[in-house]
Amino acid sequence: MEEKQHLTGEATETQIAVWKEKYGDIFQVIIEDKTCYLHKPDRKTLSAAATLGQTDPMRYNEVVVNNCWIAGAEEFKNDDSYFFALSEKLIELVELKTAEIKKL
């Protein structure tokens, strides 16, 4: 039987259940042997990120990560290679519903 690999920053199933109660949808990002957990951004977070991102595009990612961060390996926030990889996935946190418009 193969033993499950432990990831730096990994949470227990119990802790994840508690977070789901508090935040709703939880997202786990895994890079190599490290992981972190984020929740969906709200309108306030996205507004602040967009405003700051106009003059400094990297600030958009920093605001989203800092405001949606639940737990995980600190490398995601402190090591550029992990941060850039995480940044590429941030758009997936924003779930868009499909809208339809009809002229009546």
DRENLUM-718434 format. One line per 8 residues: number of its first residue (from 0); for each residue x, y, z of N, C-alpha, C, O. Coordinates in steps of 0.001 Angstrom, whole numbers, padded with zeros to 6 digits. Layout:
BEGIN
NUM) X:Y:Z:X:Y:Z:X:Y:Z:X:Y:Z; ...
END
This chain:
BEGIN
0) 000837:-001188:000000:000000:000000:000000:000876:001243:000000:001792:001369:000812; 000587:002154:-000913:001387:003359:-001066:001003:004396:-000014:-000180:004662:000203; 002009:004979:000638:001765:005986:001663:001567:007347:001008:002291:007710:000080; 000582:008098:001497:000290:009419:000955:001426:010382:001293:001907:010422:002426; 001846:011157:000292:002913:012135:000489:002375:013313:001300:001297:013835:001018; 003134:013718:002301:002751:014871:003120:003233:016145:002431:004374:016226:001977; 002351:017131:002362:002682:018418:001768:002912:019444:002865:002169:019483:003845; 003928:020270:002708:004156:021360:003648:002960:022298:003586:002583:022762:002510
8) 002367:022575:004737:001212:023455:004810:-000119:022736:004713:-001170:023377:004715; -000091:021417:004629:-001324:020648:004451:-002186:020663:005706:-001682:020547:006823; -003492:020807:005504:-004452:020828:006606:-005121:019468:006732:-005088:018649:005813; -005721:019251:007880:-006473:018018:008103:-007869:018153:007487:-008336:019262:007226; -008517:017031:007263:-009891:017041:006745:-010827:017777:007702:-011754:018462:007269; -010580:017632:009001:-011387:018318:010004:-011249:019827:009866:-012242:020554:009914; -010015:020297:009694:-009775:021735:009554:-010427:022263:008276:-011006:023350:008276; -010334:021503:007202:-010950:021918:005937:-012468:022021:006093:-013087:022941:005558
16) -013062:021090:006816:-014511:021134:007058:-014902:022397:007822:-015923:023016:007523; -014091:022779:008807:-014343:024008:009572:-014263:025221:008644:-015108:026113:008715; -013255:025256:007780:-013104:026370:006845:-014277:026449:005879:-014747:027542:005563; -014753:025302:005410:-015889:025293:004479:-017124:025890:005141:-017894:026601:004497; -017314:025601:006430:-018428:026188:007175:-018300:027708:007240:-019291:028431:007129; -017077:028179:007420:-016827:029611:007583:-016820:030365:006255:-017415:031438:006147; -016141:029801:005233:-015902:030526:003985:-016715:030039:002782:-016780:030743:001774; -017321:028886:002856:-017961:028313:001671:-016939:027513:000877:-016285:026618:001414
24) -016806:027834:-000383:-015856:027107:-001233:-014416:027375:-000807:-014026:028514:-000551; -013641:026301:-000738:-012220:026372:-000396:-011434:025819:-001577:-011841:024837:-002198; -010319:026447:-001881:-009470:026007:-002976:-008089:025648:-002442:-007504:026389:-001652; -007584:024518:-002877:-006242:024084:-002498:-005350:024226:-003721:-005693:023760:-004808; -004205:024870:-003540:-003206:025001:-004596:-001998:024184:-004161:-001517:024318:-003036; -001516:023341:-005060:-000358:022497:-004766:000733:022813:-005775:000501:022812:-006984; 001906:023079:-005271:003097:023261:-006099:004188:022404:-005473:004617:022624:-004340; 004619:021421:-006256:005638:020471:-005801:005219:019829:-004484:004243:019080:-004455
32) 005928:020102:-003398:005636:019460:-002113:005012:020419:-001103:005046:020173:000102; 004433:021529:-001614:003837:022538:-000739:002401:022812:-001167:002038:022617:-002327; 001597:023262:-000223:000202:023570:-000531:-000259:024778:000264:000313:025126:001297; -001309:025406:-000245:-001981:026481:000491:-003466:026415:000190:-003900:025743:-000746; -004240:027129:001003:-005692:027124:000901:-006199:028557:000812:-005773:029432:001566; -007112:028776:-000118:-007694:030091:-000345:-009211:029968:-000416:-009741:028905:-000738; -009899:031052:-000117:-011341:031093:-000329:-011632:032063:-001468:-010754:032813:-001893; -012863:032043:-001956:-013248:032925:-003054:-013162:034377:-002616:-013517:034708:-001485
40) -012688:035251:-003509:-012670:036674:-003181:-014076:037263:-003262:-014905:036820:-004057; -014327:038258:-002432:-015600:038965:-002502:-015438:040227:-003346:-014340:040539:-003809; -016529:040940:-003539:-016507:042155:-004362:-015536:043211:-003826:-014822:043863:-004588; -015527:043360:-002516:-014646:044354:-001884:-013175:044050:-002179:-012399:044950:-002500; -012806:042779:-002066:-011425:042369:-002354:-011080:042619:-003811:-010025:043175:-004115; -011968:042210:-004720:-011696:042392:-006146:-011638:043868:-006531:-010845:044253:-007390; -012470:044694:-005902:-012445:046128:-006167:-011119:046740:-005727:-010507:047508:-006470; -010678:046399:-004523:-009393:046914:-004026:-008243:046421:-004900:-007328:047181:-005215
48) -008293:045163:-005285:-007234:044588:-006126:-007189:045286:-007483:-006112:045610:-007981; -008351:045516:-008076:-008404:046163:-009387:-007904:047603:-009319:-007191:048061:-010213; -008277:048312:-008258:-007837:049700:-008098:-006323:049781:-007964:-005677:050571:-008652; -005760:048970:-007085:-004308:048984:-006888:-003570:048409:-008086:-002442:048808:-008377; -004202:047479:-008776:-003578:046843:-009928:-003452:047751:-011137:-002706:047441:-012066; -004173:048873:-011142:-004080:049804:-012266:-002700:050421:-012380:-002208:050643:-013486; -002080:050697:-011261:-000750:051313:-011292:000364:050304:-011062:001512:050553:-011431; 000038:049173:-010459:001029:048133:-010189:000348:046773:-010340:-000253:046280:-009385
56) 000431:046159:-011524:-000301:044910:-011782:-000020:043793:-010773:-000897:042968:-010517; 001163:043750:-010205:001479:042697:-009239:000708:042887:-007935:000448:041922:-007217; 000347:044124:-007634:-000427:044398:-006420:-001787:043721:-006468:-002310:043308:-005433; -002374:043602:-007676:-003652:042895:-007816:-003532:041511:-007202:-004352:041122:-006370; -002507:040764:-007613:-002307:039405:-007107:-002051:039392:-005608:-002576:038538:-004893; -001252:040327:-005133:-000944:040380:-003700:-002200:040631:-002870:-002388:040008:-001826; -003056:041537:-003327:-004284:041841:-002589:-005198:040621:-002551:-005750:040294:-001500; -005361:039950:-003684:-006224:038772:-003727:-005672:037673:-002825:-006415:037086:-002039
64) -004377:037393:-002934:-003778:036338:-002107:-003912:036682:-000628:-004347:035844:000163; -003550:037887:-000250:-003588:038261:001169:-004998:038253:001742:-005184:037913:002911; -005995:038621:000940:-007372:038672:001435:-008102:037336:001365:-009098:037134:002059; -007615:036433:000538:-008270:035123:000389:-007498:034010:001094:-007967:032873:001149; -006341:034319:001623:-005475:033344:002273:-006150:032779:003515:-006671:033520:004349; -006131:031457:003623:-006623:030796:004831:-005443:030215:005598:-005259:030501:006781; -004646:029397:004915:-003495:028754:005563:-002636:028109:004492:-003023:028002:003328; -001453:027682:004923:-000582:026945:004010:000870:027326:004175:001247:028056:005091
72) 001674:026810:003262:003114:027062:003276:003372:028539:002961:002871:029066:001968; 004141:029184:003798:004427:030614:003642:005193:030935:002357:005225:032089:001930; 005812:029920:001738:006531:030148:000486:005625:030740:-000585:006090:031478:-001453; 004340:030424:-000529:003407:030957:-001522:003331:032478:-001454:003054:033131:-002460; 003572:033038:-000289:003524:034492:-000133:004914:035124:-000187:005048:036295:-000544; 005956:034354:000167:007281:034938:000341:008310:034586:-000735:009304:035297:-000880; 008100:033532:-001474:009049:033084:-002493:008452:033404:-003866:007375:032915:-004206; 009145:034217:-004646:008601:034670:-005928:008195:033527:-006852:007172:033627:-007530
80) 008960:032454:-006899:008615:031375:-007823:007282:030725:-007444:006502:030369:-008327; 007014:030566:-006170:005727:030030:-005724:004614:031063:-005923:003511:030727:-006355; 004919:032324:-005602:003921:033382:-005739:003484:033547:-007189:002291:033688:-007462; 004440:033531:-008131:004094:033684:-009543:003255:032506:-010038:002318:032693:-010814; 003588:031301:-009594:002800:030126:-009986:001385:030212:-009414:000412:029892:-010097; 001279:030643:-008167:-000039:030833:-007543:-000825:031920:-008276:-002027:031777:-008499; -000156:032988:-008644:-000803:034107:-009331:-001486:033671:-010619:-002540:034195:-010977; -000888:032718:-011311:-001471:032224:-012562:-002807:031520:-012342:-003601:031398:-013275
88) -003061:031061:-011128:-004284:030316:-010818:-005376:031171:-010180:-006493:030687:-010000; -005093:032408:-009837:-006049:033231:-009095:-007357:033461:-009837:-008411:033550:-009207; -007313:033559:-011153:-008533:033800:-011914:-009541:032672:-011701:-010748:032888:-011813; -009054:031486:-011399:-009935:030340:-011185:-010721:030439:-009873:-011670:029684:-009661; -010327:031367:-008995:-011074:031574:-007744:-012394:032294:-007984:-013334:032171:-007199; -012452:033043:-009071:-013648:033831:-009365:-014548:033009:-010277:-014269:032834:-011463; -015613:032517:-009706:-016560:031701:-010457:-017628:032612:-011047:-018357:033296:-010329; -017697:032600:-012353:-018685:033433:-013032:-019871:032586:-013460:-019711:031473:-013961
96) -021033:033119:-013261:-022248:032462:-013734:-022491:032923:-015161:-022035:034000:-015547; -023185:032146:-015933:-023503:032501:-017304:-024754:033368:-017300:-025780:033008:-016723; -024646:034504:-017947:-025785:035427:-018021:-026338:035436:-019445:-025634:035140:-020411; -027594:035778:-019538:-028242:035873:-020837:-029010:037196:-020853:-029646:037563:-019865; -028947:037888:-021949:-029695:039146:-022061:-030595:039034:-023289:-030197:038507:-024328; -031807:039540:-023142:-032781:039515:-024234:-033387:040909:-024391:-033778:041554:-023417; -033450:041347:-025629:-034147:042594:-025903:-035626:042268:-026022:-035998:041364:-026771; -036457:042971:-025317:-037897:042694:-025324:-038679:043777:-026034:-039904:043694:-026127
END
